[in-house]
Amino acid sequence: MQVLYLINDKDLDAFSNYEAVSAEINMQGTEFVRSYNFKLHKNAIVEQLKCFLKKEEN
């Protein structure tokens, strides 16, 4: 499964320094909110974000 996530500039520091544990997704057009727990490779988001930010600096 792949997830595309958009991150506010003000949240970059938190996403860059801490592991993602869970995500809540509001299903647009419905009243449903789904909660997902990250069990494997929790630090992958941190590593990917660091790589992305490094490329953006260049």
N, C-alpha and C positions, 0 to 999 in steps of 0.2 A: 504494500500500500504506500502511496506517496501523498504527501500533504504539502500544499503551497500555502505559505503563511506570509502575511504582510505585517511588518513591524514598524511601529511609530519611531521616529528618530529619538524621542525621549526615552524609549524603552531599550535602545541598543546596548547601553551599558549593562543593564540587568541580564539581557539575553546573552551577552558576551562573557559574563562572569559566572553564571549559575546554570546548572543543568535543568532542562525541562522535565517536569514530573508528570504534569497532566495538562489537558487542554479541554475547554468547553466550547462547543460549536453550536451556535444558534442557527437552526435550520430555517432559512429565510422563507417567509410566507406561511410558516406554521408556528405553533406555540412550543415546539419541541426544542429542548436543549440537550445535546448529547455530550457526555463526558468521556474522554479517552485518557487512559493512563499510558505513559511511556515506560515500558518495562525493559527493553533492550536498547543499547546504544544511546542512553540518555545524554551522554556528552557529545554525541555526533552533531547536534544542532550548534553547540558552542564552537566546535572545531570548524564546521562549515561556515558559520558566520564570521569567524576570525579570518578564514581564507578569503571570503568574499570582501570583507572590509579591507584586507591587505591589497587585493587587486584594485579596489576602488581608489586607493591612495595613489597608485601608480599612474 
